[in-house]
Each structure stands twice: as C-alpha cells, then as structure tokens.
Amino acid sequence: MLNGKHLIAGEWVGSDETFGNAPIDGPVDQFAVGTSEHVDAAARGAEQAFLTYGYSSRADRATFLRQIATEIEARGDEITAIGIRETGLPEMRLNGERGRAAGQFRLFADYLEAGDYLDRRHDKALPDREPLPRPDLRLMQRPIGPVAVFGASNFPLAFSAAGGDTAAALAAGCPVVVRGHTAHPGISDLIAQAFHAAIEECGIHPGVFSQIQGGDYAVGQALVNHPLIRAVGFTGSLAGGRALYDICAARDEPIPFYGELGSVNPMFLLPEALSARGDSIAAGWAGSLTMGAGQFCTNPGIAVMIGGAEAEAFAATATGALSDVNTQAMLTEGIASAFSDGKERIKSSSGVRELLSTSCDSRHAAPYLYQTTGKEWLANSALGEEVFGPLGMIVVVDDAGEMITVANALQGQLTCTLHLDDADTELARGLMPVLERKAGRILANGFPTGVEVCDSMVHGGPYPASTNFGATSVGTMSIRRFLRPVSYQNIPAAILPADLL
Ligand code: NAP
C-alpha cells in the first residue's frame, strides 16, 4: 500500500503540501512534497550512516544487497500495478525491468564477495634500497561517502530509486539519498518500503537510504549543493543533467556528477550488408525504434547509408514497417509534448523529407520517419540531437568518404552500430577508430536497445551522452564512480583496513 511519504533516515515523513501523480487512468494518488529541510535531514542521516556502513564488511553489504532484491520482489505485483497506471508501460516490460533491478543488486553482491573491485596493490618495503629506502605501500579503493541519485522517467525501476546508481553506491559502501522522479512517485514509494524493510532486517543504520519525493527543482538543486553529498548519479535529459552538473562544478567544493544523458545512437549500414539484408535490417530497425514508444536512451534514431537503389528499398521497407506500428502511450504529458516539438523541429529543417507522418493525441505517439542527405545533415548540427520518442532519420551519403565524415561530425554517443558483411571490412576498419572516439559501446549487426548488465558493459560515452566519458552507469564497473583510491604508507597491520591484510 502506498504511504505517500518521504523516507528520511528510517522515518516516514509527510508534508503539509502534496502533489498528485498523473496516471494514464484511474484515481490520482497524493505524495508529500519535498523541501530543502528534508534534503538536509537526509544528507545528515546519510553521513551518520557512512560512519558505520562505509566501514562494514563486504559480506555484510552483500547480505544487505540480496535482501533488497528479495524485498523488491516481494512487492512485485503491487509495483507492476501502480507502474502500469503511472507510466503506461506494459506489464511484461515492468516485470522484466523489476527482474533486472533485483538482478543488479544480486550481481553486485557477488561482485563484492569476489573483491576484485578493490584493486588492491602492495609495494613491499625495500629498507636497503640505495640511495633511499622504499616504504611499505599498499593501495585499495574506499567508498567516497553519501551519494545523491536522480532516476529517469523511462526506467522507473532499473534506472531509478532501485536502479544501477543506487546498487553501485550501496555496494561501494556509500549511503544514498534519492530525489524521487515525479513521473512515478507510486513506484518510488513502494521501492522505499522495500529498502526500509531490508534495512530493518539487516540491522543497517537507517540513514543508508533516504528518498525525498518530488518538489520543485530547487529540492534537487539543494541536494546536489549539500556539503555532505560527495557525488551525484543522474539519468535523464541533457538539459536537466547539464543544469545539475553546472551546480556541482560551481560548489565551493566541486563534486563529481555522473550524468547519463541522451543519444541518437547512429547505425551505419555498410554497402554489402545493405544490399544483402537491407529489408531485414529495416524491419529490425522499425522494431527497435518503436520499442517502448521509442523512449530509450539507446534508441537508434539515425541510419546512415550510401545512396542508390538499396537505400531507396531500405527506406520503403522501413516506412512500411513503421506505418504498421500503433500509437503507444508516452511516459508523461511533458515527454509527449517534447516529442511533438522535436518532430516539428526536424520536419521544418532545411533539406529534410518526411517519409512517414502520423498523428498522435496528447499523450500517445506514433512513429515518424525522415530522410536527408549527408550534406544537409552535416550543415545542421540540430539534426544530430536526440528527439526522445519513436522518430527515425535516414541520412543518405554520397560515398564511403562522406560516411566517415558524418561519423566524425557526431556528438558523443552511448552507442554506435555497424551493419556489415565480410566484404564491408575495409570500410568498417576506416570507421572503427572514429566510432571508438564517439561512443561507449560499438556493436555489429544488432540493435542497441537492450543493455546487458554484466562486467563488460559500458553504458556511457563522451559528452553529451554522459558527463564523464571514463565511466559507465551499467554493469559492475559502475561501482568505480563511488570509490577513490587511498594509499597506505607504513601503516601498522593493527590499523590497516581488513581488506588489505
Ligand atoms: P529529466 O527530465 O532530465 O528528469 C530526470 C530527473 O532530474 C527528474 O527527477 C527531474 O525532476 C530532475 N530534473 C530535471 N531537470 C532538473 C533541474 N534543472 N533541476 C533539478 N532537477 C531537475 O529526464 P527524464 O525525462 O526523466 O528522462 C528522459 C531522458 O533521459 C531522455 O533524454 C533519455 O535519453 C535520458 N535517459 C538516459 C539514460 C542513460 O542511461 N543515458 C537512460 C534513460 C533515459 P522532476 O521529477 O521534477 O521532473
């Protein structure tokens, strides 16, 4: 059952003022509005919790993480029921995402137990070294302290309160303060209940997890500005991420802001693959582009190919496949309206031809498909910006050289995709060094929607795909964001951290 309150260091806290969620249908639920006082109480609780949690054993944290997964699953049906109403996402998708969220906690529990993330190093003392002796030096990674987390509207579970940022921070030993997303406060409410139960079951300091439900942007801004917050994990839009990043950089003591933002995820269709498999790639693209109403950060919004009969056939097949896709509910009215604005921006751009135009009502979207030339695309950088929703753009280039020029002109991306056959290898070799500089993940003969949670995943990329090109927000390597190396010189065994003995 929803309780409509913030969870602040173990206490359920209400507010005089409330806000309603915006369900697709059915009754509106009310939730407490957050304030900067709530932020302060949560940050102080997190700092208190860090004094024990930050020094807890890996085994104890692994037990806690597994308990969180169990508590989320125990509320599974309730989470799905409110999720369908709040987000319009289908039951199967929400169930899958819940499994992914719980799985992330278990993955980190295993990862903690293995201990490799500590990156322990030891340079033994060399007392007889000339001209100077060497001291005994050991190094390992330590947690940084309280972390603020902002989730995204489109992943209410796997990239929100119970998402990868929270799992990675808690695994590292960092308490978390979540600013709940206003698009799904009901889901966040149940997730906070799961955390509360896990904290009580494991006897952890209650400040280890707090959640402040929506308020105005000032609440989130107070959170990233709070002196006890040591880093921020953010998943969301470029505009929102950039605003909060700038605040972090302008603090008296700047802190890292790990923003996972948007991307157009270009696909390059190389000539042999286009000729041999253009139809099936077009059909697959239509599916990937419209999955979840196109509301994926890895949505492949741009397809680049060399002009000719094969490109025309590809455009015709993609148009046909996309015109068969029904309208789908978007996550919020704000996102639907931004999609509508973005599509108008593309449509009115010079040199852009509309291949498929559909009509959508206020919160429902149908796919749009546009085509332009490499030259027009290169002349208008706005054509390379994300439109969040089911919108595709075919960029027809003159030749392989212009394809590489388009690749070079890309902004930072979460993903870039090559569709290639053996005879495309030479062109692919020319593209690879360019794409490596542009994207966190390069894939071949597939579609980027669907991000595996594993050791080898990079979900990030050069700006504006993310604000830190050296980091990932998915997979076990994401823990690095919430750790810092400490070197211990000649420290007696009696006071060394247990993990270094
Ligand atoms: P959003 O509008 O940026 O919201 C994210 C969170 O930040 C929300 O809680 C929002 O508050 C808050 N926020 C936004 N601007 C703020 C500001 N100026 N000051 C303080 N707080 C602010 O993003 P979204 O609509 O949830 O998510 C969709 C976007 O996320 C898309 O662009 C998508 O590509 C991207 N995304 C990226 C990834 C990735 O891994 N890279 C994954 C999923 C989505 P409210 O709750 O009040 O709105």
Boltz pocket constraint, residues with backbone or C-beta under 6 A from the ligand:
constraints:
  - pocket:
      binder: B
      contacts: [[A, 150], [A, 151], [A, 152], [A, 153], [A, 154], [A, 155], [A, 159], [A, 179], [A, 180], [A, 181], [A, 182], [A, 183], [A, 214], [A, 215], [A, 216], [A, 217], [A, 218], [A, 220], [A, 221], [A, 235], [A, 236], [A, 237], [A, 238], [A, 239], [A, 240], [A, 241], [A, 243], [A, 244], [A, 260], [A, 261], [A, 262], [A, 263], [A, 296], [A, 297], [A, 298], [A, 335], [A, 386], [A, 388], [A, 414], [A, 459], [A, 465], [A, 473]]
      max_distance: 6.0
